[in-house]
Amino acid sequence: MKIIVDAMGGDNAPLEIIKGSLLAKKEYNVDIILVGKESVINSVSRENNLDISDVEIINAEQVIETDEEANTVLKKKPDSSMAVAFRMLAQNEGDAFVSAGNSGSLCVGGTLITKRIKGIKRPGFAPLLPHFAGGCFMLIDAGANLETRPELLLQYAVMGSAYMKNVMKIENPRVGLANVGTEEHKGMELQHKAYELLKEADINFIGNVEGRELPYGKCDVVVCDGFTGNLILKTYEGTAKAIADKVKNLFSKNLKSKLAAALVMSDLKKMIKEFDYNEYGGAPIMGTLKPVFKAHGSSKAKTIKNAIKLTKEFVEADVIKEISQAVK
């Protein structure tokens, strides 16, 4: 299996991208194609004693920055690492694509260069978030489409269910509709119409879910518009980081705290690990005709490695075929 990796995407590129790719190649037995400035990739690898002799490198001289417009991947920077990688994916020169770069450009490239699955109106950004029950849930859409329609939420539910069943091995994924209350009449017109569609669909729809229920594993797939989803995502990540920082400060305050920490350290590490997004690595752009994964912009090597692992499992489970059949 060949995984195309954007070597220049993300805050810690290219070093952490290269390191994570090498870890994944060794651990998951995949072939890696690094796309980016070849001279920079070679120089950084030499400086950090990284052996990339067994990795294919495709040169791309331009880089899409995080603050650039989403359509940059189409017109302004056709020789960017992301644009070149998308064209390679569309031409079947790799089985999947992973990038920690510009989210908007990744969604645009996935939609317009690699194209959509037949029947899918708009792909959605679908990160996996951990919960206290010891697993994770998919949030879709988390920012690709700020405005949406009821039928799109239905498609997100179908795609999310296919992913959680085939990749995460959850037999009958529970689907919830993000809302301001659990009662059927809650929400606005979008939620009311989406509720009716989801209730009639061939999925395990459990009704409306509130934000406070998500950390406790209320459902396996949460569907919502991109505006709401992005707020949930950023709040969730920020709260998890704040809790981890608070616990760390609490147990390093004085000698008594440090002694107490020694007694519960293994449990603390387990809790922090459960809420660490790096454990899941990446989020698929659901609905594209080829597998496209978005890693966190601040990804370190571990995150990239885990993103490639999820990507490999996505390809092996033939999720795109499952989605195509479900949409039909």
C-alpha positions as CSV (number, residue, x, y, z in Angstrom):
1,M,0.0,0.0,0.0
2,K,1.3,3.5,-0.9
3,I,0.4,6.4,1.3
4,I,1.1,9.9,-0.1
5,V,2.2,12.3,2.7
6,D,2.3,16.1,2.5
7,A,5.8,16.7,3.9
8,M,5.4,20.5,4.1
9,G,2.0,20.7,5.8
10,G,1.6,21.6,9.4
11,D,3.3,23.7,12.1
12,N,6.2,21.1,12.6
13,A,6.9,20.3,9.0
14,P,8.9,18.8,7.6
15,L,10.9,17.2,10.5
16,E,8.0,15.7,12.4
17,I,6.2,14.7,9.2
18,I,9.3,12.8,8.1
19,K,9.8,11.2,11.5
20,G,6.2,10.1,11.8
21,S,6.2,8.7,8.2
22,L,9.3,6.6,8.9
23,L,7.8,5.3,12.1
24,A,4.6,4.3,10.2
25,K,6.6,2.7,7.4
26,K,8.4,0.5,9.9
27,E,5.5,-0.4,12.1
28,Y,2.7,-0.7,9.6
29,N,4.5,-2.0,6.6
30,V,3.4,0.7,4.2
31,D,5.2,2.5,1.4
32,I,5.5,6.2,1.9
33,I,5.7,8.9,-0.8
34,L,6.8,12.3,0.7
35,V,5.7,15.3,-1.4
36,G,7.5,18.6,-0.9
37,K,10.6,20.6,-1.4
38,E,13.1,17.8,-2.1
39,S,16.2,19.8,-1.1
40,V,14.6,20.7,2.3
41,I,13.5,17.2,3.0
42,N,17.0,15.8,2.2
43,S,18.7,18.5,4.3
44,V,16.4,18.1,7.4
45,S,16.8,14.3,7.2
46,R,20.6,14.6,7.1
47,E,20.7,17.1,10.0
48,N,18.6,14.7,12.1
49,N,20.2,11.4,11.1
50,L,17.0,10.1,9.5
51,D,17.4,7.4,6.9
52,I,15.0,8.2,4.0
53,S,16.8,6.1,1.4
54,D,13.8,3.8,1.2
55,V,11.2,6.6,0.9
56,E,10.1,8.0,-2.5
57,I,10.3,11.8,-2.7
58,I,8.3,13.9,-5.2
59,N,9.5,17.5,-5.5
60,A,7.0,20.3,-5.1
61,E,8.4,23.8,-4.7
62,Q,5.4,25.7,-3.3
63,V,3.8,25.5,0.2
64,I,0.2,26.4,1.1
65,E,0.3,28.3,4.4
66,T,-2.3,27.8,7.1
67,D,-3.8,31.3,6.6
68,E,-4.2,31.1,2.8
69,E,-7.6,30.8,1.1
70,A,-9.1,27.4,0.6
71,N,-9.0,27.6,-3.3
72,T,-5.2,28.2,-3.2
73,V,-4.7,24.5,-3.9
74,L,-6.5,24.9,-7.3
75,K,-5.2,28.1,-8.8
76,K,-2.6,30.1,-6.9
77,K,-0.2,27.3,-6.0
78,P,-0.5,24.4,-8.5
79,D,3.0,23.3,-7.6
80,S,2.4,23.2,-3.9
81,S,3.0,19.9,-2.0
82,M,-0.8,19.5,-1.4
83,A,-1.8,20.2,-5.0
84,V,0.8,17.8,-6.4
85,A,-0.2,15.1,-3.9
86,F,-3.9,15.5,-4.9
87,R,-3.1,15.1,-8.6
88,M,-1.1,12.0,-7.8
89,L,-4.0,10.5,-5.8
90,A,-6.5,11.3,-8.6
91,Q,-4.2,9.5,-11.0
92,N,-3.9,6.4,-8.8
93,E,-0.2,6.9,-8.0
94,G,-1.0,6.3,-4.4
95,D,-3.8,4.7,-2.3
96,A,-4.4,7.5,0.1
97,F,-3.3,11.0,1.1
98,V,-2.4,12.4,4.6
99,S,-1.7,16.1,5.3
100,A,-1.4,18.3,8.4
101,G,-1.8,21.3,6.2
102,N,-4.5,23.9,5.5
103,S,-7.9,22.4,6.3
104,G,-9.8,24.5,3.8
105,S,-7.5,23.6,0.9
106,L,-7.6,20.0,1.9
107,C,-11.4,19.9,1.7
108,V,-11.4,21.8,-1.6
109,G,-8.7,19.6,-3.1
110,G,-10.5,16.4,-2.0
111,T,-13.7,17.6,-3.5
112,L,-12.6,19.1,-6.8
113,I,-9.4,17.3,-7.6
114,T,-10.0,13.7,-6.4
115,K,-13.8,14.3,-6.7
116,R,-16.7,13.1,-4.6
117,I,-18.3,9.7,-4.2
118,K,-21.3,9.4,-6.5
119,G,-24.4,10.7,-4.7
120,I,-22.5,12.6,-2.0
121,K,-23.4,16.3,-2.3
122,R,-20.6,17.7,0.0
123,P,-17.8,15.9,1.8
124,G,-17.5,16.5,5.6
125,F,-14.6,16.9,8.0
126,A,-14.9,14.0,10.5
127,P,-12.4,14.0,13.4
128,L,-12.4,11.2,16.0
129,L,-12.7,12.4,19.6
130,P,-12.0,10.3,22.7
131,H,-14.5,9.9,25.5
132,F,-14.4,8.7,29.2
133,A,-16.1,5.4,28.3
134,G,-12.8,4.3,26.8
135,G,-13.4,4.7,23.1
136,C,-14.1,7.5,20.7
137,F,-16.8,9.1,18.6
138,M,-16.9,10.7,15.2
139,L,-17.9,14.3,14.8
140,I,-19.2,15.2,11.3
141,D,-19.2,17.9,10.0
142,A,-16.5,19.7,12.0
143,G,-15.9,22.6,9.8
144,A,-16.0,21.8,6.0
145,N,-19.5,23.3,5.5
146,L,-20.6,26.0,7.9
147,E,-24.1,26.1,6.4
148,T,-25.8,22.8,5.5
149,R,-29.1,21.1,4.7
150,P,-31.0,18.3,6.3
151,E,-30.2,15.8,3.6
152,L,-26.5,16.5,4.1
153,L,-26.7,15.6,7.7
154,L,-28.4,12.3,6.7
155,Q,-25.4,11.6,4.4
156,Y,-23.0,12.5,7.2
157,A,-24.8,10.0,9.4
158,V,-24.6,7.2,6.7
159,M,-20.9,7.9,6.1
160,G,-20.0,8.1,9.8
161,S,-21.8,4.8,10.5
162,A,-19.9,3.1,7.7
163,Y,-16.6,4.3,9.0
164,M,-17.2,3.4,12.7
165,K,-18.4,0.0,11.7
166,N,-15.7,-0.9,9.2
167,V,-12.7,0.8,10.7
168,M,-13.4,1.2,14.4
169,K,-15.2,-2.2,14.5
170,I,-18.3,-1.0,16.3
171,E,-21.0,-3.4,15.2
172,N,-24.1,-1.1,15.3
173,P,-22.9,2.5,15.6
174,R,-25.2,4.8,17.5
175,V,-25.9,8.1,15.7
176,G,-26.9,11.3,17.5
177,L,-28.0,14.7,16.2
178,A,-26.2,17.6,18.0
179,N,-28.9,19.8,19.5
180,V,-29.7,22.1,22.4
181,G,-31.9,19.5,24.1
182,T,-32.8,15.8,23.8
183,E,-36.5,16.3,23.1
184,E,-37.6,15.7,19.5
185,H,-39.0,19.3,19.2
186,K,-35.8,21.0,20.2
187,G,-33.6,23.0,17.8
188,M,-34.4,25.0,14.6
189,E,-35.7,24.1,11.2
190,L,-32.5,22.3,10.2
191,Q,-32.6,20.0,13.2
192,H,-36.3,19.4,12.9
193,K,-36.1,18.2,9.3
194,A,-32.8,16.3,9.9
195,Y,-34.4,14.5,12.8
196,E,-37.2,13.2,10.6
197,L,-34.8,12.0,7.9
198,L,-32.5,10.3,10.4
199,K,-35.4,8.6,12.1
200,E,-36.5,7.0,8.9
201,A,-33.0,6.0,7.7
202,D,-31.4,2.6,7.9
203,I,-29.0,3.6,10.7
204,N,-29.0,3.3,14.5
205,F,-30.4,6.8,15.2
206,I,-30.7,7.4,19.0
207,G,-32.1,11.0,18.7
208,N,-30.8,14.4,19.8
209,V,-27.7,14.6,22.0
210,E,-26.4,17.5,24.0
211,G,-22.8,18.7,24.2
212,R,-22.5,17.6,27.9
213,E,-23.3,14.0,26.9
214,L,-20.4,13.6,24.4
215,P,-17.5,13.0,26.9
216,Y,-19.5,10.1,28.3
217,G,-19.8,8.1,25.1
218,K,-23.5,8.8,24.5
219,C,-23.1,7.9,20.8
220,D,-20.6,6.8,18.2
221,V,-21.4,9.3,15.5
222,V,-22.4,12.9,16.1
223,V,-23.9,14.8,13.1
224,C,-24.2,18.6,12.8
225,D,-23.5,21.6,10.6
226,G,-19.9,22.6,10.2
227,F,-20.3,25.8,12.4
228,T,-21.6,23.8,15.3
229,G,-19.1,21.0,14.8
230,N,-16.1,23.2,14.7
231,L,-17.2,24.9,18.0
232,I,-17.6,21.5,19.6
233,L,-14.2,20.3,18.3
234,K,-12.3,23.4,19.5
235,T,-14.1,23.5,22.9
236,Y,-13.5,19.8,23.4
237,E,-9.8,20.0,22.6
238,G,-9.3,23.2,24.7
239,T,-11.1,21.7,27.7
240,A,-9.1,18.4,27.5
241,K,-5.8,20.4,27.4
242,A,-7.0,22.7,30.2
243,I,-7.8,19.7,32.4
244,A,-4.5,18.1,31.7
245,D,-2.6,21.3,32.5
246,K,-4.6,21.8,35.7
247,V,-3.9,18.3,36.9
248,K,-0.2,18.7,36.1
249,N,0.1,21.9,38.0
250,L,-1.9,20.5,40.9
251,F,0.4,17.6,41.4
252,S,3.6,19.5,41.1
253,K,2.8,22.4,43.5
254,N,4.7,21.1,46.6
255,L,6.2,18.0,48.1
256,K,2.8,16.7,49.4
257,S,1.3,17.0,46.0
258,K,4.3,15.3,44.4
259,L,4.0,12.4,46.9
260,A,0.3,12.1,46.1
261,A,1.0,12.1,42.4
262,A,3.4,9.2,42.8
263,L,0.5,7.1,44.2
264,V,-1.9,7.8,41.3
265,M,0.5,8.5,38.5
266,S,-0.3,5.4,36.4
267,D,-4.1,6.2,36.6
268,L,-3.4,9.9,35.7
269,K,-1.3,8.9,32.7
270,K,-4.1,6.6,31.5
271,M,-6.7,9.3,31.8
272,I,-4.6,11.9,30.0
273,K,-3.9,9.3,27.2
274,E,-7.6,8.6,26.8
275,F,-8.2,12.3,26.1
276,D,-5.2,12.8,23.8
277,Y,-6.2,13.4,20.2
278,N,-2.7,12.3,19.1
279,E,-3.8,8.7,19.9
280,Y,-6.2,8.9,16.9
281,G,-4.0,11.0,14.7
282,G,-6.2,12.1,11.8
283,A,-9.7,12.9,10.6
284,P,-10.9,11.6,7.2
285,I,-12.5,13.9,4.7
286,M,-15.7,11.8,4.4
287,G,-17.3,11.7,0.9
288,T,-14.2,12.0,-1.3
289,L,-13.7,9.4,-4.0
290,K,-10.2,8.7,-2.7
291,P,-9.1,8.4,1.0
292,V,-8.0,11.8,2.3
293,F,-6.9,12.3,5.9
294,K,-6.3,15.5,7.8
295,A,-3.9,15.4,10.7
296,H,-3.8,18.1,13.4
297,G,-1.9,21.2,12.4
298,S,0.4,20.9,15.4
299,S,1.1,17.2,14.7
300,K,4.2,15.7,16.0
301,A,5.7,12.4,14.8
302,K,3.4,10.2,16.9
303,T,0.3,12.0,15.5
304,I,1.5,11.5,11.9
305,K,2.3,7.8,12.6
306,N,-1.2,7.2,14.0
307,A,-2.9,9.2,11.2
308,I,-1.2,6.9,8.7
309,K,-2.3,3.9,10.7
310,L,-6.0,5.1,10.5
311,T,-5.5,5.8,6.8
312,K,-4.2,2.2,6.2
313,E,-7.2,0.8,8.1
314,F,-9.5,3.0,6.0
315,V,-8.1,1.6,2.8
316,E,-8.1,-2.0,3.9
317,A,-11.7,-1.8,5.1
318,D,-12.8,-0.4,1.7
319,V,-14.8,2.3,3.5
320,I,-15.4,4.2,0.2
321,K,-17.1,1.2,-1.3
322,E,-19.2,0.8,1.8
323,I,-20.3,4.4,1.7
324,S,-21.1,4.1,-2.0
325,Q,-23.4,1.2,-1.4
326,A,-25.0,2.8,1.6
327,V,-25.7,6.0,-0.4
328,K,-27.3,4.0,-3.2
